[in-house]
Amino acid sequence: MGLYNSVFAKFYDPFMKGFEKRIRKNRLELLKDVGGEVLEIGSGTGINFGLYNPGINLTAIEPSQAMIDVSTAKNCDCNKIRLLKTSITDPLLFNELKESSFDYILSTLVLCTIDRPEIAIKNYGKLLKPDGRLLVLEHIHSTKPLHKKLQNIANPFWKAFSEGCNLNRNTDQMLIQNGFVPVQSEYFVKTLRFVQGVYVNG
Ligand SMILES: C[S@@+](CC[C@H](N)C(=O)[O-])C[C@H]1O[C@@H](n2cnc3c(N)ncnc32)[C@H](O)[C@@H]1O
């Protein structure tokens, strides 16, 4: 987490502004019924913090101190947040977070970036209560052959520029292969192909 990470965190919101306008409705839809104990993964600059219903107990994890600094500087007038500097794949994660303790886990634009997404997804499964729900808004690999190819070619450059984000992950399939079952899912394209879904432990 060096100088580039700090610059990336500082310019993340302005860089994403136009795109964020186009997916805000999807964030709101996903969060509309959320209550109880909630865990947000990779909360970044805190874009979701102001969108939660009042009265929830929110824990957020984020490994980048620069991102945490941007999110805490926003002083959002929202729920009290327990914000932890850690990674979802950290072997010590369960010292800080109890298994089967969350009603909801929110994962937005983050499974594209996490280093070992299969481990992350397994940990999502462990952290959710048995009837808990995983809420996902993630961009995924295109299904159009030409776009797919271009994304594969662009991926190493994009990944270096965007602090590890991959354009070509089949996150929707990865969730199912690692034990999640979609109870609601939709696909849409906003420059990138997205999955928006609600999943339960299978
Ligand atoms: C593209 S940003 C998305 C931020 C936010 N979730 C959103 O919806 O805008 C990806 C975030 O995931 C975080 N991240 C990367 N690897 C992670 C990991 N292993 N565990 C938790 N968060 C991680 C990054 O630091 C970054 O803040």
The ligand as an ORCA input file, in Angstrom:
! r2SCAN-3c Opt
* xyz 0 1
  C     -13.198     -0.861     -6.519
  S     -13.161     -0.582     -4.801
  C     -14.893     -0.686     -4.403
  C     -15.259      0.020     -3.123
  C     -16.718     -0.120     -2.704
  N     -17.028     -1.472     -2.302
  C     -17.671      0.335     -3.772
  O     -18.711     -0.291     -3.955
  O     -17.417      1.382     -4.407
  C     -12.545     -2.145     -4.201
  C     -12.222     -2.098     -2.728
  O     -11.956     -3.435     -2.278
  C     -10.882     -3.365     -1.351
  N     -10.257     -4.690     -1.253
  C      -9.271     -5.204     -2.040
  N      -8.904     -6.417     -1.599
  C      -9.678     -6.671     -0.504
  C      -9.741     -7.751      0.411
  N      -8.940     -8.827      0.276
  N     -10.631     -7.694      1.426
  C     -11.447     -6.623      1.559
  N     -11.426     -5.563      0.722
  C     -10.547     -5.574     -0.291
  C      -9.974     -2.296     -1.950
  O      -9.055     -1.801     -1.013
  C     -10.986     -1.261     -2.408
  O     -11.281     -0.334     -1.413
*
